[in-house]
Amino acid sequence: MSEESSRIRQIADVKIIDVNDYLGSYAAAELRETLANLVNQDVQKIIVNLSQVKHINSVAIGALVGTAKQLRLKDGDVKIYGLAENIKRTFDLIGASDIVEIHDSEDSALSTF
């Protein structure tokens, strides 16, 4: 993802993606590519910080769900935190929250790995 819309940092063996953008079509495609690149690099633990995101589209949700499913086959996972209430409702409505673990904070997400 571009530096303006996100950054990737690491704590122990967990990669954390801080998304700082409206996750519309362009940024969602970048997120999907970033997640795919991390999976291809054999990263198994990913946390996505969505606390700065006010809108997320289906491509971004699909990328998160698909990556979680992929990583679980390798004993890894994707966890997210910082969802705005409207985004949390969307995840709940479409069933994505049944697949991707949602946490209130980074510490909470980290503690589950």
Secondary structure by P-SEA (a helix, b strand, c coil): cccccbbbbbcccbbbbbccccccaaaaaaaaaaaaaaaaacccbbbbbccccccccaaaaaaaaaaaaaaaaaccbbbbccccaaaaaaaaaacccccbbbbccaaaaaaac
